């Protein structure tokens, strides 16, 4: 059975968007969020976990965009 990647998206009271990727391999999280980032605008901060650098492992990462 194939792994499913999940995007957890939250928007705070100031309109800042946080996207968290759960699942995926390597740089998959960046690829998964690319279109959303382009639609939402400038990426203020990107946080990558150690899983990002481990091939064939699950990836978790977060980005924040100022609203």
N, C-alpha and C positions, 0 to 999 in steps of 0.2 A: 504494500500500500504506500502511495506517495505521501511525502510530508506536505502538510498544508502550512503556508505562511500566513500569519495574521498581522494586521495593522490595527493598532490601538490608537485612536485619534481623540484628543481632548482639546477643548477650547476654554481658556479661563475667562474671567470677567472682563479683562482688558482686551480680549480678542486674540491673545497669543495662542498659537496652535502648536501642540506637541504630538508628534507621530512616533510611536514605538513599534518596532518590527520584532515579531517573535517567530522564529523559524528561519529557514533559508540557510544558505551556505556562503561563506566568504563575503564577497561584495554584493550579494543578492539584495541585502537590505537597501543599499543605495539605489539599485536598479528599480526595486519595488516602489520606492517613494519619489522617484524622479518626476513623474508626471504630476503628482500632487504638489511637489515643491514648485514646479514651474507655474502651476495654476494659482498657488497661494502667494507667490512672490519670493522675496529675498529670504534666504536661510540665515538666521541670526547665529545659531550655534548648532553644532553636530557633535554628538557624543557616541563614540563607538566602544562596544565592550570588547573584551579579549577574544570573544568568540568570532568577531569579525575577521581576525587574523588567523584563525584556525580553519583550514580547508576541510570541507565535508563535516562541519559541525554546525549546530544550530546557531543562529545569529540573533542577537538582541542589540538594538541601538535606538537612540532617541535623537530627534531634532526638534528645535524650537524655532518658531517664527514669530516675530513681533507683529502685533496687529495694529 
